């Protein structure tokens, strides 16, 4: 997993349009000290917790619109877990 670190644009005194100066790939593991495997395990654990909590939340919700929103969220969580575990 990686994200991009983009430096800020030119100073306010410079009238050129904003253009990032550099893009440097950096993994989350680099910034946290955790290994990529540890990060993946944490994300899976968080998603599994969310998957376990959502059915009760759906059951106790009064409005059908919010139930639908939570059901879609549960579907998204399940798809993410399946993708991460495969």
One Martini backbone bead per residue (centre of mass of N, CA, C, O) as a GRO file, in nm:
protein
   86
    1UNK     BB    1   0.099   0.035   0.022
    2UNK     BB    2   0.037   0.368  -0.111
    3UNK     BB    3   0.133   0.712  -0.098
    4UNK     BB    4   0.135   1.062  -0.154
    5UNK     BB    5   0.379   1.313  -0.132
    6UNK     BB    6   0.304   1.663  -0.139
    7UNK     BB    7   0.416   1.951  -0.196
    8UNK     BB    8   0.392   2.263  -0.181
    9UNK     BB    9   0.347   2.532  -0.336
   10UNK     BB   10   0.397   2.824  -0.420
   11UNK     BB   11   0.439   3.114  -0.330
   12UNK     BB   12   0.251   3.405  -0.309
   13UNK     BB   13   0.466   3.571  -0.490
   14UNK     BB   14   0.405   3.363  -0.695
   15UNK     BB   15   0.234   3.361  -1.028
   16UNK     BB   16   0.225   3.073  -1.068
   17UNK     BB   17   0.102   2.791  -1.111
   18UNK     BB   18   0.030   2.513  -0.955
   19UNK     BB   19   0.309   2.286  -0.883
   20UNK     BB   20   0.435   2.015  -0.797
   21UNK     BB   21   0.759   1.933  -0.718
   22UNK     BB   22   0.704   1.647  -0.569
   23UNK     BB   23   0.703   1.283  -0.573
   24UNK     BB   24   0.679   1.049  -0.295
   25UNK     BB   25   0.694   0.741  -0.218
   26UNK     BB   26   0.502   0.608   0.068
   27UNK     BB   27   0.466   0.406   0.318
   28UNK     BB   28   0.304   0.339   0.604
   29UNK     BB   29   0.531   0.176   0.736
   30UNK     BB   30   0.737   0.403   0.734
   31UNK     BB   31   0.564   0.600   0.928
   32UNK     BB   32   0.499   0.365   1.169
   33UNK     BB   33   0.686   0.082   1.173
   34UNK     BB   34   0.515  -0.108   1.026
   35UNK     BB   35   0.425  -0.368   0.863
   36UNK     BB   36   0.237  -0.459   0.599
   37UNK     BB   37   0.115  -0.707   0.744
   38UNK     BB   38   0.016  -0.552   0.996
   39UNK     BB   39  -0.167  -0.355   0.846
   40UNK     BB   40  -0.351  -0.563   0.717
   41UNK     BB   41  -0.446  -0.694   0.978
   42UNK     BB   42  -0.580  -0.441   1.094
   43UNK     BB   43  -0.784  -0.389   0.869
   44UNK     BB   44  -0.927  -0.660   0.895
   45UNK     BB   45  -1.013  -0.627   1.192
   46UNK     BB   46  -1.184  -0.371   1.150
   47UNK     BB   47  -1.380  -0.495   0.942
   48UNK     BB   48  -1.480  -0.730   1.121
   49UNK     BB   49  -1.601  -0.551   1.338
   50UNK     BB   50  -1.798  -0.403   1.156
   51UNK     BB   51  -1.946  -0.659   1.057
   52UNK     BB   52  -2.045  -0.737   1.350
   53UNK     BB   53  -2.205  -0.457   1.413
   54UNK     BB   54  -2.415  -0.398   1.181
   55UNK     BB   55  -2.662  -0.588   1.224
   56UNK     BB   56  -2.758  -0.454   1.490
   57UNK     BB   57  -2.786  -0.170   1.376
   58UNK     BB   58  -2.994  -0.241   1.165
   59UNK     BB   59  -3.210  -0.361   1.359
   60UNK     BB   60  -3.222  -0.077   1.545
   61UNK     BB   61  -3.328   0.074   1.308
   62UNK     BB   62  -3.596   0.285   1.204
   63UNK     BB   63  -3.501   0.375   0.929
   64UNK     BB   64  -3.491   0.279   0.600
   65UNK     BB   65  -3.262   0.459   0.493
   66UNK     BB   66  -3.049   0.374   0.706
   67UNK     BB   67  -3.061   0.073   0.657
   68UNK     BB   68  -2.963   0.090   0.366
   69UNK     BB   69  -2.693   0.223   0.426
   70UNK     BB   70  -2.589  -0.008   0.613
   71UNK     BB   71  -2.614  -0.236   0.404
   72UNK     BB   72  -2.411  -0.117   0.206
   73UNK     BB   73  -2.178  -0.115   0.404
   74UNK     BB   74  -2.170  -0.419   0.447
   75UNK     BB   75  -2.107  -0.485   0.153
   76UNK     BB   76  -1.839  -0.331   0.144
   77UNK     BB   77  -1.697  -0.481   0.369
   78UNK     BB   78  -1.714  -0.760   0.235
   79UNK     BB   79  -1.557  -0.687  -0.023
   80UNK     BB   80  -1.297  -0.600   0.117
   81UNK     BB   81  -1.237  -0.862   0.263
   82UNK     BB   82  -1.224  -1.043   0.014
   83UNK     BB   83  -0.990  -0.887  -0.122
   84UNK     BB   84  -0.779  -0.908   0.119
   85UNK     BB   85  -0.795  -1.238   0.141
   86UNK     BB   86  -0.703  -1.306  -0.175
   0.00000   0.00000   0.00000
